[in-house]
């Protein structure tokens, strides 16, 4: 790599855990409708505002042994996982050989998928802000040299959004209740732009198969019966994971040897 590329790589790795920490803020606050810009970070148990030494990604969690220094309350472990995962995804973007704008756009896309995955897994919510960011990043990746182009990405976005909106309406009409969240429908615009019209069916198939397997395994472990249709499923998390798989496959195809 050239010197500017090396600087960009080092900067990405250094900033990645901080990005993961910010993603944790988004995941924690957006589903609650709380301020994510001006409100200071504080312990949810005692309200103590966190200081600089409490906000160093990964290190602060390790030194405090995962507890609030003020009240001793155990901190959610997923906050640490977000920071570590963001770092790991940055390494993936580097390992794929991306440089310059492509490096940051692909890392941003992966980080956005991580935030959506965590939001749906924890809250069964897919915030509009993250869905909008996913669409913008997907279009940016598509517009890169060697990418599929903006028009195919827009076609994929329209196909993904339209297909899931139709499924949502048909299911509600036939069953008299919601079977697909509106957040999933909005998310499909970004995923459609990322996957394009040709890879989108594969992405949905991977998500559906993975989600179904997890539900069956969970039922077997818990010894539950009854129809699968009654289970509440974070399908947005499955979609985000499937998009990650598609990204890895694509990156492997263009990865320099």
C-alpha positions in Angstrom: 0.0 0.0 0.0 1.1 3.6 -0.6 1.7 5.9 2.4 -1.7 7.6 2.3 -3.3 4.2 2.1 -1.3 3.1 5.2 -2.4 6.2 7.1 -6.0 5.5 6.1 -5.7 1.9 7.3 -4.2 2.9 10.6 -6.8 5.6 11.1 -9.6 3.2 10.4 -8.4 0.6 12.9 -7.9 3.3 15.6 -11.3 4.9 15.1 -13.2 1.6 14.7 -13.7 0.9 18.4 -14.9 4.5 18.9 -17.4 4.0 16.0 -18.5 0.8 17.8 -19.0 2.8 21.0 -21.1 5.4 19.1 -23.1 2.6 17.5 -23.8 1.3 21.0 -25.3 4.7 21.8 -27.5 4.6 18.7 -28.7 1.1 19.4 -29.4 2.0 23.0 -31.2 5.4 22.4 -32.8 5.4 19.0 -35.4 2.7 19.8 -36.2 4.6 23.0 -36.6 7.9 21.0 -33.8 9.6 23.1 -31.3 12.2 22.0 -28.2 10.8 20.4 -26.4 14.0 19.8 -26.3 16.3 22.8 -27.2 14.0 25.8 -24.1 12.9 27.7 -23.5 9.2 28.4 -24.6 8.2 31.9 -25.2 5.0 33.9 -28.9 4.0 33.4 -29.0 2.6 36.9 -27.7 5.6 39.0 -27.6 8.4 36.4 -23.9 9.1 37.0 -22.5 11.0 34.0 -19.6 9.0 32.5 -16.2 10.7 32.4 -13.3 10.4 29.9 -11.8 7.4 31.6 -15.2 5.6 31.3 -15.4 6.2 27.6 -12.3 4.6 26.2 -13.6 1.7 24.0 -12.8 -1.8 25.2 -10.2 -0.7 27.7 -12.7 1.1 30.0 -15.0 -1.9 30.1 -12.1 -4.2 30.9 -10.6 -2.0 33.6 -14.0 -1.6 35.3 -14.7 -5.3 35.0 -17.9 -4.4 33.2 -19.4 -2.5 36.1 -20.4 1.2 36.8 -17.7 2.8 38.9 -20.3 4.7 40.8 -23.0 2.2 41.7 -21.4 -1.1 40.8 -24.2 -2.1 38.4 -23.2 -4.6 35.7 -23.0 -2.9 32.3 -24.6 -4.6 29.3 -22.0 -6.8 27.7 -23.4 -6.1 24.3 -21.9 -2.6 24.5 -18.4 -4.2 24.6 -19.4 -6.6 21.8 -20.3 -3.6 19.6 -16.9 -2.1 20.0 -15.1 -5.3 19.3 -17.3 -6.2 16.4 -16.8 -2.7 14.8 -13.1 -3.3 15.0 -13.4 -6.7 13.5 -15.5 -5.4 10.6 -12.9 -2.7 9.9 -10.3 -5.4 9.7 -12.5 -7.2 7.2 -12.8 -4.2 5.0 -9.0 -3.8 5.1 -8.4 -7.5 4.4 -10.7 -7.3 1.3 -8.2 -4.9 -0.2 -10.4 -1.7 -0.3 -8.6 1.6 -0.2 -9.5 5.3 0.0 -13.2 6.1 -0.3 -14.1 2.5 -1.0 -12.5 1.4 2.3 -14.6 3.9 4.3 -17.8 3.3 2.5 -17.5 -0.5 2.9 -16.6 -0.2 6.5 -19.5 2.2 7.0 -21.9 -0.2 5.3 -20.7 -3.1 7.6 -21.0 -0.9 10.7 -24.6 0.1 9.7 -25.5 -3.5 9.3 -24.1 -4.2 12.7 -26.2 -1.5 14.3 -29.4 -2.7 12.6 -28.6 -6.3 13.6 -28.2 -5.3 17.3 -31.3 -3.0 17.3 -33.6 -5.7 16.0 -32.1 -8.4 18.2 -32.4 -6.3 21.3 -35.5 -4.2 20.7 -37.3 -5.7 17.7 -36.9 -2.2 16.2 -35.2 -0.9 13.0 -34.8 2.8 13.4 -35.5 5.0 10.3 -32.1 6.8 10.8 -30.2 3.6 10.4 -32.3 2.4 7.5 -31.7 5.7 5.7 -28.0 5.5 6.4 -27.9 2.0 5.0 -29.5 3.2 1.8 -27.1 6.1 1.4 -24.1 3.9 2.0 -25.3 1.1 -0.3 -25.8 3.7 -3.1 -22.3 5.0 -2.4 -20.7 1.6 -2.6 -22.6 0.9 -5.9 -21.3 4.1 -7.4 -17.7 3.2 -6.8 -15.5 2.4 -9.7 -16.0 -1.3 -10.5 -19.3 -1.3 -8.6 -22.7 -2.3 -10.1 -23.7 1.3 -10.7 -26.4 3.6 -9.2 -29.2 2.6 -11.5 -29.0 -1.2 -10.7 -28.8 -0.2 -7.1 -31.9 1.9 -7.3 -33.7 -0.9 -9.1 -32.7 -3.3 -6.3 -33.9 -0.8 -3.7 -37.3 -0.5 -5.5 -37.6 -4.2 -5.8 -36.7 -4.9 -2.2 -39.0 -2.2 -0.8 -41.9 -3.0 -3.1 -41.8 -6.8 -2.6 -41.7 -6.6 1.2 -44.4 -3.9 1.3 -46.6 -6.2 -0.8 -45.9 -9.1 1.5 -46.8 -7.0 4.5 -50.1 -5.9 3.0 -51.1 -9.3 1.7 -50.3 -11.0 5.1 -52.3 -8.3 7.0 -55.2 -8.7 4.7 -55.2 -12.5 4.9 -54.4 -13.0 8.6 -55.9 -9.8 10.1 -52.7 -8.9 11.9 -49.2 -7.7 11.2 -46.7 -10.3 10.1 -43.9 -8.1 8.9 -42.7 -4.9 10.5 -42.6 -1.6 8.6 -38.9 -1.3 9.7 -38.1 -4.5 7.7 -39.8 -3.0 4.6 -37.8 0.2 4.9 -34.6 -1.8 5.5 -35.1 -3.7 2.3 -34.6 -0.5 0.3 -31.0 -0.3 1.6 -30.5 -4.0 1.3 -31.9 -4.0 -2.2 -29.5 -1.2 -3.2 -26.6 -3.2 -1.8 -27.5 -6.5 -3.3 -29.0 -5.3 -6.5 -31.9 -7.0 -8.3 -30.0 -10.2 -9.1 -28.4 -11.0 -5.7 -31.4 -9.8 -3.6 -33.3 -13.2 -3.9 -30.2 -14.9 -2.5 -29.9 -12.5 0.4 -33.6 -13.0 1.3 -33.2 -16.8 1.0 -30.2 -16.8 3.3 -32.0 -14.7 5.8 -35.2 -16.8 5.7 -33.3 -20.1 6.0 -31.1 -18.8 8.8 -34.0 -17.4 10.8 -36.1 -20.5 10.4 -33.2 -22.7 11.6 -32.7 -20.6 14.6 -36.4 -20.7 15.5 -36.5 -24.5 15.2 -33.3 -24.9 17.2 -34.7 -22.6 19.9 -37.9 -24.5 20.1 -36.2 -27.8 20.3 -34.0 -26.5 23.1 -36.9 -25.0 25.0 -39.2 -28.0 24.3 -41.9 -25.8 22.9 -44.6 -26.8 20.4 -47.3 -25.0 18.5 -47.3 -23.3 15.1 -44.1 -21.4 14.0 -46.2 -18.5 12.9 -46.8 -17.5 16.5 -43.1 -16.9 17.2 -41.9 -13.3 17.2 -38.8 -13.2 15.1 -36.2 -10.4 14.6 -36.1 -10.9 10.9 -34.2 -7.6 10.4 -31.3 -9.1 12.3 -31.4 -12.2 10.0 -31.4 -9.9 6.9 -28.4 -7.9 8.2 -26.5 -11.1 8.9 -27.4 -12.4 5.4 -26.2 -9.1 3.9 -22.9 -9.6 5.7 -22.5 -13.0 4.2 -23.2 -11.6 0.7 -20.6 -8.9 1.4 -18.0 -11.5 2.4 -18.7 -13.5 -0.8 -18.3 -10.5 -3.0 -15.2 -9.3 -1.2 -13.6 -12.8 -1.6 -14.3 -12.6 -5.3 -12.4 -9.3 -5.7 -9.8 -9.8 -3.0 -6.2 -9.5 -4.3 -4.2 -12.6 -4.1 
